[in-house]
Amino acid sequence: MDKSSVKFEIIHEIISREDNVQNVKELCAIAGVSRSGYYNWVASADKRAEREAADQANFKMILDAYKFRGYDKGIRGINMRLLHLDPPIVMNLKKIRRLMHKYGLFCPVRKANPYRRMARAMKTDAVFDNILNREFKEHGPRKVLLTDITYIPYCGIFCYLSVIIDGCTKQVLSYVLSKSLELDFVLDTVNGLIDNHGISLDSETLIHSDQGCHYTSKKFRQIIKDSGLRQSMSRRGNCWDNAPQESFFGHMKDEIGTRIKTSTSFDEVKTIIDDWMDYYNKDRYQWQLAKLSPDEYYNYLISGDYPLQRVPNKI
């Protein structure tokens, strides 16, 4: 509400009091507004009520989109969720921003990382060249796979998450949560990839990691070779060479980190992560993926059928 409207509302409230002794002219002079402006404001009461009702209805849709599946979203996330309704709703970003500000709904904001998590590398003779060279999306789906491990703090201890994502579609193709940093959970992640997506991989598929000991181990290198995949590694201490994977972990921790920290058991942490992974692949829409979720984007690239090609309701 602008300043003039606030003043007109105060004047109208005073005028409406039974014990008021001041007239409109005096009150407008005190408030520094014109009488004609005040009377126009009074005359437009019905239109303001209509606009307020429309704003409240639109905000209800924004709030439902914001809370969808229990994960807070930013303005773009809300826009994309509305586009996925049946029938779809087109609401521009400025309108979403205005209504969120009006009704006090705030977007989650990613905190800047002051350290920029660096890849933890080890000196070893089994280091592979950086074949990827940051070409994460150029070669299409299932050609560039990114993998890494992140630490998950809960209840004063840690568990460890190994993930493989598609650099083009951003899909999570395989992940394993482990109570320890033993090598097996990283190997299980690759085995899960092969079991569930092996048919879509070929001899050109590249799996890219940092130079950590898990990825330079003999067992890991052997399983990659046996699977007919190629191996690539980031340059030592260069997190940008695996930037999408780092970004993925950052978004995940922003969205569920607080819930995980208050968890009291490994099983509880796993339940939270399992639900978020399902949400991420199926319902977490990304602006850079043509406003689709990772699963939708992959199907779009494979089939050419864009799921949002319907006549939307513009509001």
N, C-alpha and C positions, 0 to 999 in steps of 0.2 A: 504494500500500500504506500503511495507517495505521500509526501509531507502535507500537501494541500488537502488530500482526502482525510488524513488524520485530523487536521484542523477543522474541516467541515463536520466531521463526526462529533468532535468535542462541542462545537457550537450547537449542533442539533440536539445533543444531550442536554446542554444547559437550557436551551430554549424550551425543551419539553418538560422541564421541572416546574412544579406548581408554584414554588416560591421564587421563581426567577423574576428579577426586576429589570434586566437588561434586554435591549432589543437587538435585532440582527445587525443593524448598522454599527452599533457600538462594539459588538463582539467581533465582527469582521475587521473593524479597524484595529482592535487589540491584537487579533491573530495575524494581521497583515495580509488578508485575502479580500477579494472583491465580493460584493453582495450578489452580483450576477453569477459569479462562479458558484457561490453557495446554493443559490436557487436552482441552477442547472444540476448541481449534485443531488439535491432533493428530488428533482423531477426524474432523475435517471435511476432511482432506487430499484425499480423493477428490473431494469437491465443489469444492474450490479448483482441482484439476487440470482438472475439467470446465469451470469458468468460464474458466480461463486458455486452454484450447483454443478455447472459443467466442470469447473476446476476440481471440485471434490470427487466427481465421478471419474475424471481422468487420473486423479491422484490415487484413487482406489486401485486402478489398474496398474499404476506405477508401483504401488506398495506390494501388490500381489506378485509382480514380476521381480521386484527387489528381494522378496522372501522365498522365491521359488526354490524348492528342495532344501531350504534351510541355509543357503549360502548368500551372503550379502553381495550386491553387485554395484558396479559403477554405472554411469549414465549410458555408456555404450552397451553394457551388458543388459540393461533394462530395455533399451531400444531393440536389441536383437531378440530378447525373450518375447516382446510384444509381436515381433514379426513372425514368430513361430507359433502364435496362437491360431486357432481355427474358428472363425476366419482371422487372418492376420490383421494387426493394427499397426499403422504407420504413425508414429509420433516423433516429431523432430527433436534433436538433441537440446535445442534452446528451450523448447517447451518443457521437456523433462527436467532440465536444470532449474527453470523458473518455478515449477510446481514443487520440486524437492526443497528449494530454498524457502518458498512460501510456507510450507507445512513442516519445516524443520527436519527433513530427512537428509542425512549426510552420507556421501559415498565413502567406502573404505579407500584409504590412500596408502599406497605402498611406501614404506619407510626406506629412505636411502640407506644403502649399505656402506658404512664408512670404510670398510676394509676391502670390499670386493673379494669375496671368497676365491682364493687361488687354488688351482688344482694341486693336490698333495702328490708330489712326484718322488720317485726313488731312482737313484742311479742304477742302471742296469744295461746290459748289452742287448736286451730284447726289446728295444724301443723301435717303433715303426714310424715311418715318415708321415708327415701331415698331408696325406693324399687329399683329404677333404678340402683343405684350403678355404674354409668357411663358405663353401657352396652348399648351403643347407637345403635349399628348395629347388635349385635349378634343374635337377635331374629327375624330378617327379617322385611319386609315392613309391615306397619300399626300396629306394635306391640308396638313401642315406639314413642310417640308424645311429642314434646318439645314446650313449649310456654313461651312467655315473652313479655314485653312491652318496647319500647324505645322512647325516647324524640326526636322530629324532630324540630330543630330550623329553623325558616324562618321569614324574615321581622321583626326581633326584638321580635318575640313571639314564642310560641311552639305549635305544635300539637303532637299527640301521636299515636303510631302504635302498635297494638296487632297482633301477628303472631303465628300460629301453624305450625310447620314443622315436617316431618317424620324423625326420627333420623337415619333410615337406608338409605332411598333414597334421603334425603335432600330436598324433595319436599315441597313447600309451599302449605299446604292444605287449609288454611283459613287465612285471614287477614282483619283487619278493621282499618281505619284511623279515628281518632276522634279529635275534637277541644278541648275536655276536658278529664280529668282523671276520669270521672264518671264511675261507675261499668259497665254500660250497654254495652259499646263497647267491653269489654272483654267477656261478655255473648254472644254478637252477633257473636264474633269470634268462640265460641264453637258451636253455633247454625248453623253457616255457615259450620263448619266441619261436623256436623251430617247430614245436608241437602245434601251436595255434596259428602260425602265419607262414610256415615253411613253404607252402605251395605258392605264395606270392613273392618269394625271394628268388634271386638268381645269382649267377657268378659275378655280376656287376655290383651287387649289393655290398655296401661298405658299412662296417660297424666302427664307430669312432668313439674314442675314450680319452681320458687323460693318461699320464704315464704311471699311475698308481700300481702298486705291487700286484693287485688282483688281475689287472689287465696285461701285465708283463709276465705273469706266471705261465709255466709250461702247460698246465692243464687248460687254462683259458685259451691260449694260442692254439692248442691242439683241437679244441672243440670248434673254434672258429674255422680252422682249416678243414676239419672233417665235414663241416656244414656247407662248405663251398663258398664261404663269404670272404671278403677282403677286410683287412684290418688297417686302421688309421689311428694316429694319436696326435693330440694337441702338443704344441711346443711346450717345453718345460716351463711351468709357472704362468702359462698364458690362458686365463679363463675365457677370453673372447673366442678362442678356437672351438669352444663348446658352448657358446652363449645361449642357444635355445634351451639346452638342458639346465643350465644354471638358472635361467629365467623361470623355467617350469618349477623348479624346487622353491624359488622365491615366492611365486604366486601360491603354491600349495601351502607353504608355511604361513603366509599372510592370512589365508582363508581358514585354516584349521589349526594353526599352531597353538592358539590359546586353549582350544578344547583339548588338544593332545597333552599340553603341559599339566592340565588338571586331572588327567587320566591316572588311574591307580593300578592298572595292570596292562601287560603286553596285549592281551586279547582285546581290551577296550581300545587301545591304540589301533590295533589292526582293523577293528570294526569301523572306526572313524575313517581310516585311510581307504579301506575297501569301498565305502560309500562315496568318498570324494573322487576316487578314480573312476567309478561308474558315472558319477555326475559330470566329471571333466570330459570324458570321451563322448557322452551322449547329449549332454544339455548345457555345457559351458561354452557358449558361442564366442567366437573370436572375430574381431573386426577384420584382421588380416586374412582370415579364412573365408572371405566373402560373406561374413556375418553368419557362418555356420558353425556347428560343433565339429570337432575333429573327425568323428565317425561320418557325419553328414558330408564333410568336405572330401573325405576319401571316396565315398560313394559317388559324389558329384564328378570328381576327376576320372573315375573309372567308367561311369555310365554316361556322363554329359548331361544328366537330368538334374537341373537346379531346383531344389525343393521349395524355394520361396517364390517361384514364378506363378503367383496367383494374384488376382486383383485384390489389393488390400483396401481396408476401410481407413481412410485418412481422417484423423481427428486433430 
